[in-house]
């Protein structure tokens, strides 16, 4: 009877976790992962040391390829206006590798420990069997965080624009003259254009991420994707 | 001697048992406390399936923040027949806020042909600047809801109203005008005087009120409204406020 009760006290992982976590948040979580142990076959060394936050930061900072792809978007808004947008795209060279999966897993689980609301992302991804069984589950989950963050930023920017627009209209109404109506109309049209641009930018982000999910898991249903895009937590509120 | 030994053994066993559970309990408690302090996240609706009738015939329900529900952060909402919502927020630090707001769409118009006609007209005049409306239509149409054809545009306008309410809430969050919204003694409650999590929790609970009230209206309109459909619709941002159809 005594041994039965003493036995659980011999299980150390929790104690180890709490001791190690004083040094680094990464180590705590790295201990929990079986991914390192399950890396069979190649024996290729990891691109980062999961027990060192410096090493993980370096891995993160080195993620971009040196080649820069230039993308030109021609956007037609309204009837008379055309906008040419030139952007540069640098790909993540780690993306799709085992190392990136492990990195994503560590980061995602660290973030979830701080804010469990993010685990909804994983719950939704797991509803799709190919994603659930994929060795790239966390790659997809970690990428979702960035898309949701970008969307939230875009929405916030549009709210700022709305506040500015209203304040401009208020100012114009305080100084009524012959041009007031025209100017307000112009402000309104400009704001309208800005809203459409925000909508377009959000949709582009979503499309890109959806393409990533399709690449990772073969396909990804639209209904699940839309539910994924509805996840909200503190950083994306 | 043997009896003494076995007695001692039992005694050690009991002490071990007590120590094990106390230490384990303390560890679990301290872990939970850390999570509570750091992680307000999911909003959980309670009692929404069995709403109770308030004193004035209002429908009552309660929502709490999932992970910190135990700390008592909660909103008690009463929905009145005239579309008025009375929310009592109980937040951390003993803050209690009673908020009174009116839902922008009238309950009496819901489900009528007049509403559908007005909603269709409003849809057509707005869709050029608010492409989200097209996505709402596409998603609702996918679900084959009862009377979906005759109530499609009413449903779209309901969704639009919920999304616009959420946008307004986010705007108030940016403008630090969360605590005072819908409160009579607004001057007493300035967001900047309170902790971030108090403001954030109140925002999420207020968001839950809009979701829940909006969903109740959709259920009245269509008879049922699947959660998955609702979740999908809530992923789509809007940029303008819907026309208030009652006053058209």
Interface residues (C-beta under 8 A of the other chain):
Chain A: X1 X2 X5 X6 X8 X9 X14 X114 X115 X116 X117 X118 X120 X151 X155 X156 X158 X159 X160 X162 X163 X192 X195 X196 X198 X199 X202 X223 X226 X227 X228 X229 X230 X233 X234 X237
Chain B: X9 X10 X12 X13 X16 X17 X20 X24 X27 X35 X38 X39 X40 X41 X42 X66 X67 X129 X131 X132 X139 X142 X167 X170 X171 X173 X174 X175 X200 X203 X204 X228 X231 X232 X234 X235 X236 X237 X239 X240
